[in-house]
Amino acid sequence: MKTDIILCGVGGQGILSIATIIGEAAMNENLYIKQAEVHGMSQRGGDVQSNLRISDRPIASDLIAEGCADVIISMEPMEALRYLPYLKKEGWIITSITPFKNIPNYPELETIMADLTQLPNIITLDIEAMAKNNGVPRSANVILLGAAQKALGIEYEKLEEAIRRVFNRKGEKIVEANIKALALGKEAQK
């Protein structure tokens, strides 16, 4: 078992939380995990990208080469497009469709989506609206994680357990909001 994941988005969107949940679930399964440095994190609104590698065997490098990512999870559609060269031909993209226009020449959403929807394995969601409409406005990132669950090859229950462990210190209300968000994403992947 080996899964190479690129997590991307914009600072403040919850990429690190997704990485923490996935890492916790993988470590609980006694899998090896390596995570590369996250870029752009020092500035809210700057691009953020992380390589996350999970395997049942030791991992030599924490970086994912071009054409080798199994999954791209993107909180923002242009960021998904930016990391497309890293995706395997049969790889999955799970992305939000809500743009975060942090640059003056941000491309038209229709142009970005036209490029992305040509791919064979893609899930696109309006996670911002889903989160707001379901009373979990701060858990949009976990909705995206729920939608990515099958592509990641991690059992749903393992992600749920990881959420409980990761958010336990923040209280039951936060835990339950994130469990609800995970379920919303899982349902949306169908």
N, C-alpha and C positions, 0 to 999 in steps of 0.2 A: 504494500500500500504506500503510495506517495502522492501527495497533493501539493502543488505549487500555486500559491494564491497571491494576487496583487490586490491590495486594498488602496483605494485612492479617493480623493475628494478635496475638500477645502478645509483649512484649519477651523476647528470648532464644530464640525459636523459629526463627530463621534467615531472616526476611523480607529482611534486607539482603543475605544471601548469594544468595538467589533473584534479587533486583534486579541484583546485580553480574553474575551469570551471564547473565541476559537481556541486560543492557546490553552486556556484552562480545561476545556473539553478534551483536547488532544492529550495533555499531560495526565489527566485522570484516566485515560485509556492506555497509559504507559507508552505513548508514542514519542518519538523524537520530534523536536520542534526547534526551528531557528527563525529568527526575525531580524530583518535588516533594519538599519537606521531609518527613521522616519524623517522625511525632508520637508521643509517649509513650516514645521510645526510652531516655530517661534513667533510666527505672525498670524493672528487670526485673519482669515480671508486669503492666506497664501495657500498654494497647492501642497497637499500632503500625500505621500505615497509610502507604502510599506510592503516589503516582500515577506511573506509568511510561508515557510516550508514545513510540511508535516510528513513524517514517514515512519514506517515500522523498523527502519534500519538507520544507523547513524548517517547524519547529513554533513557533508564536507563544507559546503558554502551556504551562506545565508542569502546570496543573491540569485535571482532568477534570470536566466539568459533569454534573449529575444527568441520568440517562437516556442517557449517552453512552459508558459503559465497554463495551468488547467482551468483556472477561474480568475476573473477580474470582478471584484465587487466595488462598485463606484457609487459614491453618494451624489455624483454630479455627472451629467451626460458628456460634457466636453472632456472631462478627466478620463472617462472610459475610452473615448476616442484617442486620447493622447497615448494611452498605454496599449492600444491595440496591437502594435508590432510584437509585443511580448506574448500574445495569446497563441496557443496551439491552434491548428486548423479546426480541431474538434472541441476546442475549449468553450467555456461558458462565460458570458457576460451577464451580470445581474446589476442593473443600474436604475437609479432614480431618473425620472424624466424632468425634474425641476432644475432649471439652470441656476447657478450661482454666478451672476455676472460681475466678476471681480476685475475684469479688464475692459478697456474702452472698445476694443474691436472684437468683442465676443461674437462668434458666428451665430447665424439664425438657428434656432432650435430645430426647425424642419430639416435643415441641411445636415446637422449632426445626426438626427434620428434616421434620416434616409440612409446614411452610411452605416449606422449601427444595425438597423433592422434588416440589412442584407445578409447578416451573419446567420449561420444555421442554428446556433444555440444562444438565445438571448431572452432574458426576462426584463421587461421594463415596467416600472411602477411609479405612480405618483405617491411616493411614500409620505410626502408632506401632508397632502390632503387626507390620506388614510390615517395618519397619526392624529391629525386634528379632529377628523370626523368620528374617531373612536375613543377620544378622551385620553390619548397618550402622546401629546404634542412634543414631548422631549425624547421620545423613543423611536423616531423615524428610522434611525440607523439600525435598530434591532428588527424592525419590519423587513428591511433589506436583507439582514442576516437570515431571517426565517425563510425568505424567498430563495436564498442561496443554499439552504440546508442540503438538498439532494445533490447538487453539484459538488458540494464539499465532501460528500461521502461520510459525514458525521451524523450519527443517529440523532433524531430530534430530541429525544429524552436526555441525551448527553449535553446538548446545548442548553436545554432547560435547567439541568442541574448546575451547569457552569454559571448561568445567569444568577441562580440562587446564591452560589458561593461568591461571585464577584460583587454583587450588589447588596449582600446581606447586611453589611455594616451601615448602609444608607436607610435601612428600614424596610418593613414589609410592603408598604405602599409602593415604593420604588421597584422592589422585586416583582410585585404583581403587575405593575404597569409594563415592565419589560417582558414578562412571561406572556402577557396579552399581545404585545407587539410582535413577539416571535411567532405566536399562533396566527396572527393576521398575515404575516409574510408567508408562512407555510401554506395557508389557505389560498393565497394569491398565486402561488406557483403552479397551481393545478390548471 
